[in-house]
Amino acid sequence: MSVSTPSHLGLAWELTSVTGWGVYGTHVLRHLALMERPVPVLLKQPARFSPDPLDAAMFAPYLRQQQALLARVTRNGQVVPASLDFPVLKTLLPGFRTVTAGRVFFGKPDLGVIFFENTRITAAEREAAKAYARIVAGSTWNLEVMRGNGVQHVDLVLQGVDPVLFHPMPRRPIQRGRFAVFSGGKLEARKGQDIVLAAFRRFHARHPDSVLITAWQNAWPGLAADIAHRGLVRGVPEQRADGTLAIEKWAVANGLPPGSVLDMGWVSHKDMPRILAACDCGVFASRNESGTNLPAMECMAMGMPVIVSDNTGHKDLIAADEAEQRVFALRQQRAVASPKAGWGTDGWGESSVDELDALLEVLYTDTELARTRGQRAAAFMQTLSWHHQVNKLVQVVSRYC
């Protein structure tokens, strides 16, 4: 097995500024561009991509190269698959499937990066996994699920944070005297925003000075249809003409007063620090996280006290030693029924509304404990910079190429 770093590395990865996958890919490209080798070769056109001016200048040659490569494999308007003489890193969908550029460009060899929620891996999916020399899991939970289902050629590389953007900084409140709670993630039952809304409704009744600031927009609004299935909230947010979800109107329909919930709409990643600097804490009550939950990690990097559900990918954020705990963990976790036929939910968890409400009260009243946990969280996130994590990813590629 070679341990030399390949000269080039293809990225069959869509860069965006508004999704976890897109942010991950952006940082992979940025840090590869700063290394001597491997030289990155972008294979997919970005979408909803708004880099800052310096990143735009850095990425310009790779974007031009991507267009030239695409033109080279296009014949009479049809894209013809092409083999490359260097490894290609592909984003994998559940079932170890790849799409678009991953079906056009084939590396020597192909490697995959995967995040998935369904714990039921079929024989056909195990066979599909063999197409990749190595697969990178985004959480310990994902790694263990794969190995427990017979997919053994797996390595663990967690996501990272950008310490230039996300680091402890002075607060910039939106209004004097408001206690601001942040919650992010695309709106769907899996992400647990119904749990957050139900708990915040109780909390706000006791503390009308509180406000819930959300980044809950969903690029696939149809996925939000299951948000009321657990009975904690009523209805689904309306979809506006521009495709965004009317989160604030939905919150009012669920018993919260106008102005108590502020949805930020679509936020470019580079603008998130300003929003987080206005907040006192972060809340993530996911029933499942395939990865480590990038918005939660970024809140932690800011030094904010953060509440996370003690299940699946979130477990990588929770300290084993309670005396050194860096988050507030929702320990009460009930089993979650399969959301659809053919799905497994081993390790998923349903957080308690009562426990979340109680933890919000702790954060509101015990500012010293909140500050201490936030400091530990920020220190932990310094060990998970994108620079460090992309280096780990390159080490995996180098071992198997």
SVG drawing of the C-alpha trace seen along z (x, -y; Angstrom):
<svg xmlns="http://www.w3.org/2000/svg" viewBox="-52 -48 57 57">
<polyline fill="none" stroke="black" stroke-width="0.4" points="0.0,0.0 1.5,-3.3 1.8,-6.1 3.0,-8.8 0.7,-11.7 -0.8,-11.7 0.0,-14.6 -3.6,-15.5 -7.0,-14.8 -10.3,-15.1 -13.2,-16.5 -16.6,-15.3 -18.2,-17.7 -20.7,-20.6 -19.5,-23.7 -22.3,-25.8 -22.5,-28.5 -25.7,-27.3 -25.5,-23.6 -23.3,-21.5 -22.0,-19.4 -21.2,-22.6 -19.4,-24.2 -17.4,-21.0 -16.4,-20.9 -15.4,-24.6 -13.0,-24.1 -11.6,-20.9 -10.8,-22.9 -9.4,-25.9 -7.0,-23.9 -5.9,-21.6 -5.2,-24.8 -2.7,-25.8 -0.9,-22.5 2.0,-21.6 0.2,-18.3 -2.2,-16.9 -3.3,-19.6 -7.1,-19.8 -9.1,-19.3 -12.7,-20.5 -15.1,-18.2 -18.5,-19.7 -19.9,-23.2 -20.8,-25.1 -24.4,-26.2 -25.7,-28.9 -22.0,-29.7 -21.1,-33.2 -17.4,-33.1 -15.8,-36.2 -13.6,-38.2 -10.4,-36.5 -11.8,-33.0 -13.3,-34.0 -9.8,-34.9 -8.3,-31.7 -11.0,-29.4 -11.1,-31.1 -8.5,-28.8 -10.2,-25.7 -13.6,-26.9 -12.2,-27.6 -10.5,-24.2 -13.8,-22.5 -15.5,-24.2 -12.7,-23.1 -12.9,-19.5 -16.7,-19.4 -16.3,-20.7 -13.7,-18.0 -16.1,-15.2 -19.1,-16.7 -19.9,-15.3 -22.9,-16.6 -24.5,-17.9 -24.0,-14.6 -21.6,-14.0 -19.3,-11.0 -17.8,-9.2 -14.1,-9.7 -11.3,-7.9 -8.7,-10.0 -5.2,-9.0 -5.4,-10.3 -7.7,-9.6 -11.2,-11.1 -13.0,-11.9 -16.8,-11.5 -19.6,-12.6 -21.9,-9.6 -25.6,-9.5 -27.2,-6.9 -26.8,-3.5 -23.2,-4.4 -24.6,-6.0 -23.0,-9.0 -24.5,-11.5 -23.7,-13.9 -19.9,-14.4 -19.4,-11.2 -21.0,-9.3 -18.9,-11.1 -15.4,-11.1 -13.7,-7.9 -10.5,-8.1 -7.5,-5.9 -9.0,-5.0 -12.4,-6.3 -12.8,-7.2 -16.0,-8.2 -17.2,-10.5 -20.6,-9.6 -23.1,-10.8 -26.3,-8.7 -29.2,-8.3 -30.7,-4.9 -29.0,-2.1 -30.3,0.7 -27.6,1.5 -28.7,4.1 -26.6,6.7 -26.8,4.6 -25.5,1.6 -22.6,3.5 -21.8,4.5 -22.0,0.9 -19.6,-0.1 -16.9,2.1 -16.6,-0.4 -14.5,-2.7 -11.0,-2.0 -11.9,-3.6 -14.9,-5.3 -14.7,-8.2 -17.4,-8.4 -18.3,-11.8 -19.1,-10.5 -18.2,-7.6 -21.8,-6.5 -21.7,-6.3 -18.4,-4.3 -19.8,-1.9 -23.0,-1.3 -21.1,-0.5 -18.7,1.8 -21.5,3.5 -23.2,4.1 -20.1,5.6 -18.6,2.5 -15.1,2.6 -13.0,0.4 -14.0,-2.8 -12.0,-5.6 -13.3,-8.3 -12.7,-12.0 -14.9,-14.5 -15.9,-17.8 -14.1,-21.0 -14.6,-24.6 -13.1,-27.7 -11.4,-29.5 -11.1,-32.7 -14.9,-32.9 -15.9,-31.0 -14.1,-32.0 -15.0,-33.6 -15.9,-37.3 -17.8,-40.1 -21.6,-39.7 -23.6,-42.0 -27.2,-41.7 -30.1,-42.4 -31.8,-44.2 -30.8,-45.2 -32.0,-42.8 -33.0,-39.9 -32.0,-36.3 -31.3,-34.9 -31.5,-31.2 -30.1,-30.0 -31.2,-26.9 -30.0,-25.8 -30.5,-23.0 -33.0,-22.4 -36.5,-22.0 -37.6,-18.4 -38.6,-15.9 -35.1,-14.3 -33.6,-17.7 -36.0,-18.0 -37.2,-21.6 -40.6,-20.6 -38.9,-19.6 -37.1,-23.0 -40.3,-25.0 -42.3,-23.1 -39.7,-23.6 -39.1,-27.2 -42.9,-27.9 -42.8,-26.9 -39.6,-28.7 -40.8,-31.9 -44.0,-31.9 -41.8,-32.3 -39.2,-34.5 -40.9,-36.9 -37.5,-38.6 -36.3,-35.6 -36.2,-35.2 -35.6,-32.2 -33.3,-32.9 -33.5,-30.2 -31.8,-29.2 -34.3,-26.5 -34.8,-27.0 -34.8,-23.9 -33.6,-23.6 -36.0,-20.7 -39.2,-22.1 -41.0,-18.8 -38.8,-17.3 -40.5,-19.5 -43.8,-17.8 -43.1,-15.4 -42.4,-18.1 -45.8,-17.7 -46.0,-13.9 -44.8,-13.6 -47.7,-15.7 -45.5,-18.5 -46.5,-21.1 -49.4,-21.8 -49.1,-22.1 -46.2,-22.9 -44.8,-26.3 -46.2,-27.8 -43.9,-28.0 -43.6,-31.5 -43.5,-32.4 -39.7,-32.6 -39.5,-29.0 -38.6,-30.0 -40.6,-28.7 -42.7,-31.1 -41.1,-30.0 -42.2,-33.0 -45.9,-32.7 -45.8,-29.0 -44.4,-29.7 -47.2,-32.2 -49.7,-29.6 -48.1,-27.3 -48.8,-29.6 -45.7,-31.9 -46.3,-35.6 -45.2,-37.7 -41.6,-38.7 -40.5,-35.8 -39.2,-33.8 -36.9,-35.4 -36.0,-33.3 -32.9,-34.4 -33.9,-33.0 -31.0,-31.8 -27.7,-32.9 -24.4,-32.6 -21.9,-30.8 -19.6,-33.8 -22.4,-35.8 -23.2,-33.3 -20.7,-34.6 -22.6,-38.0 -25.8,-36.1 -24.2,-33.8 -22.6,-36.8 -26.1,-38.0 -27.0,-34.8 -26.6,-33.5 -26.8,-29.8 -27.4,-27.2 -30.0,-24.4 -29.9,-21.2 -32.4,-18.5 -31.9,-16.3 -33.4,-12.8 -30.5,-11.9 -27.3,-13.5 -25.3,-11.5 -22.3,-13.8 -21.3,-16.0 -23.7,-18.8 -21.7,-21.6 -23.9,-24.5 -23.6,-23.0 -19.8,-22.9 -19.6,-26.5 -21.7,-27.6 -19.2,-25.8 -16.3,-27.4 -17.8,-30.8 -17.7,-29.9 -21.4,-29.6 -23.0,-27.2 -24.7,-24.6 -27.5,-22.0 -27.3,-18.8 -29.2,-15.6 -27.2,-12.7 -27.5,-10.4 -25.9,-9.5 -23.3,-11.9 -23.7,-14.4 -22.0,-11.9 -18.6,-13.0 -19.2,-16.4 -20.0,-15.2 -17.1,-14.6 -16.9,-11.2 -15.8,-12.8 -18.7,-14.8 -16.3,-16.9 -14.8,-18.1 -18.2,-18.4 -18.2,-21.0 -21.9,-20.9 -25.3,-20.4 -26.4,-17.0 -30.1,-15.9 -29.7,-12.5 -33.3,-11.4 -33.5,-9.6 -36.5,-7.5 -36.3,-5.1 -37.6,-6.5 -39.9,-4.5 -38.8,-4.0 -39.8,-7.1 -40.4,-5.0 -40.5,-1.4 -37.0,0.2 -35.4,-2.2 -33.5,-1.3 -33.2,-3.8 -30.7,-2.1 -29.1,-4.8 -31.7,-7.5 -33.2,-9.3 -36.2,-11.4 -35.3,-14.1 -37.5,-15.2 -39.3,-18.6 -39.2,-18.8 -35.5,-18.2 -34.8,-20.8 -37.0,-23.3 -35.1,-22.7 -31.7,-23.1 -32.8,-26.4 -33.6,-27.5 -30.2,-26.5 -28.5,-28.5 -30.7,-31.5 -30.0,-31.4 -26.5,-29.9 -24.4,-32.2 -21.2,-31.0 -21.8,-27.4 -22.9,-28.5 -19.7,-30.5 -17.5,-27.6 -19.0,-25.1 -18.7,-27.6 -15.0,-28.1 -14.4,-24.3 -16.4,-24.0 -14.3,-26.7 -11.0,-25.0 -12.2,-21.6 -13.1,-23.1 -9.6,-24.5 -8.5,-20.8 -11.0,-20.4 -10.0,-23.2 -10.7,-22.6 -6.9,-22.7 -6.4,-19.8 -9.4,-17.8 -8.5,-18.2 -5.0,-17.1 -6.5,-13.9 -8.6,-13.5 -5.5,-13.7 -3.7,-11.2 -6.6,-8.7 -6.3,-9.3 -2.6,-8.9 -2.7,-5.5 -5.0,-3.9 -3.7,-5.4"/>
</svg>
